[in-house]
Amino acid sequence: MNRTARTSSRLAVSCAALLGALVAAPRAASAFCGFYVSGADKDLFADATQVVLMRDGTRTVLSMQNDYKGPPEDFALVVPVPVVLQKENVKTLSADVFKRIDTLSAPRLVEYWEQDPCPTGIGLGNIGTIGHGAGTGTGQGFGTGHGRMTTSVKVEARFEVGEYEIVILSATDSSGLDTWLRDNKYKIPANAEPALKPYVAAGSKFFVAKVNVSKVKFEDGRATLSPLRFHYDTDKLVLPVKLGLLNSGGTQDLIVHILAAERYEVANYPNVTIPTNLDVKESARASFGSFYAALFDRTLEKNPRAVVTEYAWQATNCDPCPGSAAGMSGVDLVTLGADVMPSMHVSGGAAGSASVRQGAVEVKGALPREVVQRVVRQSFGRFNACYGAGQLKNPNLAGRVTIEFVIGPDGRVQRATHGSSTLPDASVVECVTKSVGALQFPEPGDKKKVSVV
């Protein structure tokens, strides 16, 4: 979750060492991009955190879903940020989008069997749209302060979003920030000041989001908090995970989803990729969750302190798709930050849910029709990207694209043109045509050209 429909990457970070998925048993995440402070004389523990980063140029959108283990008294979270955030930069999100991206990138076990060589014909075309919507966020500024004045700390902004009362702080020394939090009646971890020091020295600001417990749902002493999203411009993509260790109840994991036009790796830790596309025994079917957990643990055992890339694919497509998931929609992408990306040019609200289907295919030559269909299906991420770009300009975009192309003796597309298309956006039609032109097919059996419509 490349242009408007982005590439989705999922990284797992073991925070005890430091900072998780392709094969259907998602791992629990338990780390935090900041730390909790509380008005209660009890320990708070960060648990089950997911982070989604969308990156385009210098613009970063960070969305995070956190919960905590601790008493139901007022508490707050503290997150270093590179710039002073204003209320228009912050919003709350529905947790549903995190469920969808977690399902899409979760480990999955897939079974393949031989298909009927004469299925009902489907082919290129019939591009349609299903629904559209918009993400919203509100904030009104207010706040209070307590205790003695701390001259090394400045309150840069105050505002309220959802259940969060937010203060943006700047500090010239970490001890002053530590004092400010304590003077405002928050019990912070005893070792917080040394952990804050490198962020203060780097010029970071501090996003302090106090939670009004009367607006939060608690289940068995655990809060269900609205996910937070904020965006800013910075030359570097940095995720502040170290402070999360202050609330560690033991080993921590952090699931990081990155939506961008390219793949990312962590700069200051080893990077490894989880083994994937493995043939497994039938016994794995009944115990796939434990099988994958063992695979993940073995990967970290062989690569101590490593960051594990578990999943990388087009965000708007999946092959195979887990359950009823079918890639991220335009609405999902806008919810997670496409609406504030300079290159997106969103107008009229959120984009609709991209739905690309195949119509009838005619093949003339020595390539089976089902082979051509399969290659095209596997490339739906490219077509969804084209269509998603059009939807960001016109959420109701719908129509049909007919492509004619010639496959050469080496399996490459020699020529691709669009025919009687009904889709009104010429740029989308051209994008789909170019995407077809970039496809690679098996070599025809007779080493001659193959024509496809």
Secondary structure, DSSP 8 states (H G I E B T S, - for coil): --TTS-EEEEEEEETTT------------B--SSEEEESSSS--EEEEEEEEEEEETTEEEEEEEEEEES-SS-EEEEEEESS---GGGEEE--THHHHHHHHHHS----------SS-----S--EEEE---------B------SS--TTEEEEEEEEETTEEEEEEEESSHHHHHHHHHHTT-B--TTHHHHHHHHHHTT-EEEEEEE-GGGSEEETTEEE---EEEEEE-SS-----GGGGGG-SSS-EEEEEEEESS----TTS-EEE---S----GGGGTTHHHHHHHHHHHHHHHSTT-EEEEEEEETT--SS--TT-----HHHHHHTTGGG-TTT---SS---EEEE------EESSS-HHHHHHHHHHTHHHHHHHHHHHHHH-TT--B---EEEEE-TTSBEEEEEE-S---S-HHHHHHHHHHHHT-B----TTS--EEE-
